[in-house]
Amino acid sequence: MNNKDSIAAYHQMAEEIWTQTQGQVDGFVQSVCTAGSLRGNAEALRRHNPQIRIVTVEPSESAVLSGGQAGAHKIDGVGTGFVVPLWQLFAGTSTGGNVIAILRLAEQLGPGATVVTVMCDTGVKYLRKVSAT
């Protein structure tokens, strides 16, 4: 799948988010690997509401998107190499970054705001790292 197809797939995800929230989306938070998820969802959601607040998550130790320097950090990439069963909610550190950012954005937007993120990785790959050290 090329980047154009990937972004188109995320447009479909954004339409589902819009439908499931009944159009009540005030913010969208997503960590970035290739940026396909962030860009695709943001483009489609902003077609419905140009005022939706879009926030990207990146490690403070390597805040390149924010104008900082690249550096070592402990948030691994979002790709797991396999599909995690929908019933299993064992998330990894990049999803943890999304959760922290979504809570901060929800606080800024205030009561009644709806903010959305995507669980972008699984914690399974981290178990191997812990057991190997």
C-alpha positions as CSV (number, residue, x, y, z in Angstrom):
1,M,0.0,0.0,0.0
2,N,1.4,3.4,-0.9
3,N,1.1,6.6,1.1
4,K,-1.9,7.8,-1.0
5,D,-3.8,4.5,-0.3
6,S,-2.8,4.7,3.3
7,I,-4.2,8.2,3.7
8,A,-7.4,7.2,1.9
9,A,-7.9,4.3,4.4
10,Y,-7.6,6.8,7.2
11,H,-10.2,9.0,5.6
12,Q,-12.6,6.0,6.0
13,M,-11.5,5.7,9.7
14,A,-12.2,9.4,10.2
15,E,-15.7,9.0,8.7
16,E,-16.4,6.1,11.2
17,I,-15.1,8.3,14.0
18,W,-17.4,11.1,12.9
19,T,-20.4,8.8,12.7
20,Q,-19.7,7.1,16.0
21,T,-19.4,10.4,17.8
22,Q,-22.4,11.8,16.0
23,G,-20.3,14.6,14.7
24,Q,-19.2,15.7,18.2
25,V,-15.4,15.7,17.7
26,D,-13.5,18.7,19.1
27,G,-10.0,17.3,18.9
28,F,-7.9,14.5,17.5
29,V,-4.7,13.2,18.9
30,Q,-2.2,10.9,17.2
31,S,1.4,10.0,17.5
32,V,3.4,10.1,14.2
33,C,5.4,7.4,12.5
34,T,4.8,7.9,8.7
35,A,2.2,10.6,9.5
36,G,-0.4,8.7,7.3
37,S,-2.8,8.2,10.3
38,L,-2.5,11.8,11.5
39,R,-2.8,13.4,8.0
40,G,-5.6,11.1,6.8
41,N,-7.8,11.4,9.8
42,A,-7.1,15.2,10.2
43,E,-8.0,15.9,6.5
44,A,-11.3,14.0,6.7
45,L,-12.3,15.3,10.1
46,R,-11.6,18.9,9.1
47,R,-13.9,18.5,6.0
48,H,-16.7,18.2,8.6
49,N,-15.4,20.8,11.0
50,P,-12.4,23.0,10.1
51,Q,-12.1,24.1,13.8
52,I,-11.2,20.6,15.1
53,R,-8.0,20.8,17.1
54,I,-5.3,18.4,15.7
55,V,-2.5,17.4,18.1
56,T,0.5,15.2,17.3
57,V,2.5,13.3,19.9
58,E,6.3,13.1,19.8
59,P,8.9,12.4,22.5
60,S,10.2,15.5,24.2
61,E,13.7,14.1,23.8
62,S,13.3,14.1,20.0
63,A,10.8,16.8,19.3
64,V,11.8,17.3,15.6
65,L,8.2,18.2,14.5
66,S,8.2,21.0,17.2
67,G,11.5,22.3,15.8
68,G,13.8,20.5,18.3
69,Q,16.7,18.1,17.7
70,A,16.5,14.4,17.0
71,G,17.6,12.3,20.0
72,A,17.3,9.0,21.8
73,H,13.9,8.3,23.5
74,K,11.9,5.4,24.9
75,I,8.8,5.6,22.7
76,D,9.2,3.0,20.0
77,G,7.6,3.3,16.6
78,V,3.9,2.5,16.1
79,G,4.3,-0.4,13.7
80,T,3.9,-3.9,15.3
81,G,4.1,-6.1,12.3
82,F,0.9,-8.0,13.2
83,V,-2.8,-7.2,13.8
84,V,-3.7,-7.1,17.5
85,P,-7.1,-8.8,18.3
86,L,-9.7,-6.1,18.9
87,W,-10.5,-7.5,22.4
88,Q,-6.9,-7.2,23.6
89,L,-6.2,-3.6,24.9
90,F,-2.6,-4.1,25.8
91,A,-1.1,-0.9,24.5
92,G,2.5,0.2,24.0
93,T,4.3,3.4,24.9
94,S,3.3,5.4,21.8
95,T,-0.4,4.8,22.7
96,G,0.5,5.9,26.2
97,G,1.8,9.2,24.7
98,N,-1.5,9.6,22.9
99,V,-3.5,9.1,26.1
100,I,-1.4,11.7,28.0
101,A,-1.9,14.2,25.1
102,I,-5.6,13.5,24.8
103,L,-6.1,14.2,28.5
104,R,-4.2,17.5,28.2
105,L,-6.2,18.6,25.1
106,A,-9.5,17.6,26.8
107,E,-8.6,19.7,29.8
108,Q,-7.8,22.7,27.5
109,L,-11.0,22.3,25.5
110,G,-13.1,22.0,28.6
111,P,-16.2,20.1,29.8
112,G,-18.3,18.5,27.1
113,A,-15.5,18.4,24.5
114,T,-15.0,15.2,22.6
115,V,-11.4,14.3,21.8
116,V,-10.4,11.3,19.8
117,T,-7.2,9.2,19.4
118,V,-6.3,5.8,18.0
119,M,-4.6,3.0,19.9
120,C,-1.7,2.8,17.5
121,D,0.5,0.0,18.9
122,T,0.5,-3.1,21.2
123,G,2.5,-3.7,24.3
124,V,3.5,-7.2,23.2
125,K,6.8,-6.1,21.6
126,Y,7.8,-4.5,24.9
127,L,7.6,-7.8,26.8
128,R,10.4,-9.2,24.7
129,K,12.6,-6.2,25.5
130,V,12.0,-6.5,29.2
131,S,12.7,-10.2,29.2
132,A,15.9,-9.8,27.1
133,T,17.5,-7.3,29.6
